Amino acid sequence: MQTEASVPCRLTEAARRALVTALGTDKVLESPGEPYDRDSSSYSAEPELVVLPESAEEVQTVMRLANEHRFPVIPRGGGTGTSGGCIALGGGVILSLERMNRMLRIDRENLVAEVEPGVITLDLRNAAAAEGLFYPPDPAGMDASTIGGNVATNAGGPACVKYGVTRDYVLGVEAVTPTGEHIRAGVQTRKGVVGYDMAHLLCGSEGTLGIITKLTLKLIPMPAATVGLAAVFPSMADAMRAVTAILTSGHLPSALEFLDHKCLSLVGDDLPFRVPGATASLLIVELDGVASQIAEEIGAVEAICTAMGATHLMPGGTSEERERIWSVRRQTSTRIRAHAPITISEDIAVPIGRIAPFIELVPAFEEAYGLDIFCFGHAGDGNIHLIVTAPERSEIHRVDEGIRAIVRQVLDMGGTLSGEHGIGEAKKHLLPMELSGESIRLQRGIRQVFDPNNVLNPGKVFG
Ligand SMILES: Cc1cc2nc3c(=O)[nH]c(=O)nc-3n(C[C@H](O)[C@H](O)[C@H](O)COP(=O)(O)OP(=O)(O)OC[C@H]3O[C@@H](n4cnc5c(N)ncnc54)[C@H](O)[C@@H]3O)c2cc1C
């Protein structure tokens, strides 16, 4: 489903000329079109202009002109976001960070990386690995997402169950504020508590408080070895009970992912093994660390899965086999979107002990609201991607009602409406269900301090 937005023209001819004069024609796209009109959400809108700055100074120039001529600027990384955050829904200028993509240094001695925001996440992970170091955050779209976008959305991924989210690897941030000042926040060191934690305020701010122009990121030693296990359970609730059992038995996997039977009906044929049964669900478990230790530990995890009802276990395997399973896991959301005309992607998170009870309620929501819900995601974090699908656009009100009911349930269970994808445009109508009026007022106030003229990504997150 594509949601087209009406685009009021906000960019005057004078502003357009000023941008071209300041940046030069090679850094301005006047008839941009694809891919700048969309991300991985259902939203799309044609931007009036795209600018391609190559330095923080050029980003400052754009923001100063935005304040002078009062046009909206929307930062864009890889465009893999699922919340419509990088789309010019109200018109304006897309500021793409794609040319600010230099890997400035991988500092082995200090275990840090310094990068520009347009570096592709996978390239950073590979560059760190070449030095024997590890950058753990691994969002499933990491072959196309940028590190700046990951920080702006505080992206998670399979490794987060053990290693935490993007924010946990952000030491320092350089950014251009909405009014065009260049700021440095955070530190180059492992610790630092001087003043308010501005670096982490920018992290997860979804391109509303500043444009990230440089990052200092924490690296850690590369784990010596990794082992994997794929376990098939008769139902998703059984698989989720195994997740709780693994985590409460002294094991901390480096990944603990799941796919439900509906996802398996779309992608199961690509797995290196056959998944039996119509309601079977798959758990993917990985452990990393010292080879001898994890070899023993994976045996204990297998025993837990068997005790919790696993019907098939596909242990270990080569790194090629593991990569094949991961590639299937990474394709899941794309395949679901191709399968149904209406797809709405939710990424709720519940406390770990509530995963199984929540999952058991999903069929009741499907029945009550006539939905077809595909579930997969980061079981170890309680972060469950629900892709809610319906056969026709006319059903959208029922879909919305169903989603609200699900979110109410999640909040009642002590969960959150978004574990990692953020609010952007897509979820801002749900935001007041989770945040109090007072909290929204304070957050709007913070935004107002950063952006008095409301020029940076206006309308996103709080509306
Ligand atoms: C197949 C697939 C799998 C995915 N899996 C995961 C997953 O496992 N975990 C997860 O967390 N997400 C996942 N996502 C969502 C997406 O990849 C993340 O949200 C990612 O962090 C977005 O990065 P991006 O560079 O594509 O940002 P964009 O989509 O370009 O932008 C996202 C937001 O960040 C802002 N932004 C971008 N760059 C900057 C910058 N330099 N300064 C300030 N603001 C900026 C934009 O304005 C926008 O609000 C997935 C997406 C896809 C398509």
The ligand as a MOL file (V3000), in Angstrom:
LIG
                    3D

  0  0  0     0  0            999 V3000
M  V30 BEGIN CTAB
M  V30 COUNTS 53 58 0 0 0
M  V30 BEGIN ATOM
M  V30 1 C 14.5500 -5.3010 5.1870 0
M  V30 2 C 14.6130 -4.3510 6.3630 0
M  V30 3 C 14.9940 -4.8380 7.5940 0
M  V30 4 C 15.0640 -3.9730 8.7010 0
M  V30 5 N 15.4810 -4.4740 9.9060 0
M  V30 6 C 15.6460 -3.6470 10.9480 0
M  V30 7 C 16.1440 -4.1470 12.1900 0
M  V30 8 O 16.4520 -5.3400 12.3410 0
M  V30 9 N 16.2840 -3.2510 13.1980 0
M  V30 10 C 15.9770 -1.9310 13.0580 0
M  V30 11 O 16.1500 -1.1610 14.0140 0
M  V30 12 N 15.4970 -1.4410 11.9080 0
M  V30 13 C 15.3430 -2.2590 10.8460 0
M  V30 14 N 14.8670 -1.7570 9.6510 0
M  V30 15 C 14.5260 -0.3250 9.5430 0
M  V30 16 C 15.7110 0.5710 9.0500 0
M  V30 17 O 16.6970 -0.2040 8.3860 0
M  V30 18 C 16.3240 1.3140 10.2260 0
M  V30 19 O 15.3730 2.1870 10.7940 0
M  V30 20 C 17.5810 2.1100 9.8390 0
M  V30 21 O 18.2200 2.5550 11.0190 0
M  V30 22 C 17.3000 3.3050 8.9270 0
M  V30 23 O 18.5390 3.7710 8.4150 0
M  V30 24 P 18.5910 4.5880 7.0450 0
M  V30 25 O 19.9920 5.0220 6.8150 0
M  V30 26 O 17.9870 3.8020 5.9510 0
M  V30 27 O 17.7060 5.8350 7.4380 0
M  V30 28 P 16.5300 6.5570 6.6320 0
M  V30 29 O 15.4410 5.5920 6.3490 0
M  V30 30 O 17.0910 7.3030 5.4970 0
M  V30 31 O 16.0350 7.5930 7.7450 0
M  V30 32 C 15.4680 7.1600 8.9390 0
M  V30 33 C 15.2940 8.3520 9.8830 0
M  V30 34 O 16.5700 8.8460 10.2750 0
M  V30 35 C 16.7270 10.2150 9.8890 0
M  V30 36 N 18.1320 10.3600 9.4640 0
M  V30 37 C 18.7950 9.6170 8.5430 0
M  V30 38 N 20.0840 10.0110 8.4840 0
M  V30 39 C 20.2290 11.0210 9.3710 0
M  V30 40 C 21.3180 11.8430 9.7740 0
M  V30 41 N 22.5400 11.7150 9.2640 0
M  V30 42 N 21.0880 12.7890 10.7220 0
M  V30 43 C 19.8670 12.9340 11.2820 0
M  V30 44 N 18.8070 12.1870 10.9440 0
M  V30 45 C 18.9830 11.2490 10.0020 0
M  V30 46 C 15.6970 10.4490 8.8140 0
M  V30 47 O 15.2850 11.8040 8.7800 0
M  V30 48 C 14.5710 9.5270 9.2530 0
M  V30 49 O 13.7910 10.1530 10.2350 0
M  V30 50 C 14.7520 -2.5940 8.5460 0
M  V30 51 C 14.3660 -2.1200 7.2870 0
M  V30 52 C 14.2970 -2.9770 6.2110 0
M  V30 53 C 13.8930 -2.4210 4.8790 0
M  V30 END ATOM
M  V30 BEGIN BOND
M  V30 1 1 1 2
M  V30 2 1 2 3
M  V30 3 2 2 52
M  V30 4 2 3 4
M  V30 5 1 4 5
M  V30 6 1 4 50
M  V30 7 2 5 6
M  V30 8 1 6 7
M  V30 9 1 6 13
M  V30 10 2 7 8
M  V30 11 1 7 9
M  V30 12 1 9 10
M  V30 13 2 10 11
M  V30 14 1 10 12
M  V30 15 2 12 13
M  V30 16 1 13 14
M  V30 17 1 14 15
M  V30 18 1 14 50
M  V30 19 1 15 16
M  V30 20 1 16 17
M  V30 21 1 16 18
M  V30 22 1 18 19
M  V30 23 1 18 20
M  V30 24 1 20 21
M  V30 25 1 20 22
M  V30 26 1 22 23
M  V30 27 1 23 24
M  V30 28 2 24 25
M  V30 29 1 24 26
M  V30 30 1 24 27
M  V30 31 1 27 28
M  V30 32 2 28 29
M  V30 33 1 28 30
M  V30 34 1 28 31
M  V30 35 1 31 32
M  V30 36 1 32 33
M  V30 37 1 33 34
M  V30 38 1 33 48
M  V30 39 1 34 35
M  V30 40 1 35 36
M  V30 41 1 35 46
M  V30 42 1 36 37
M  V30 43 1 36 45
M  V30 44 2 37 38
M  V30 45 1 38 39
M  V30 46 1 39 40
M  V30 47 2 39 45
M  V30 48 1 40 41
M  V30 49 2 40 42
M  V30 50 1 42 43
M  V30 51 2 43 44
M  V30 52 1 44 45
M  V30 53 1 46 47
M  V30 54 1 46 48
M  V30 55 1 48 49
M  V30 56 2 50 51
M  V30 57 1 51 52
M  V30 58 1 52 53
M  V30 END BOND
M  V30 END CTAB
M  END
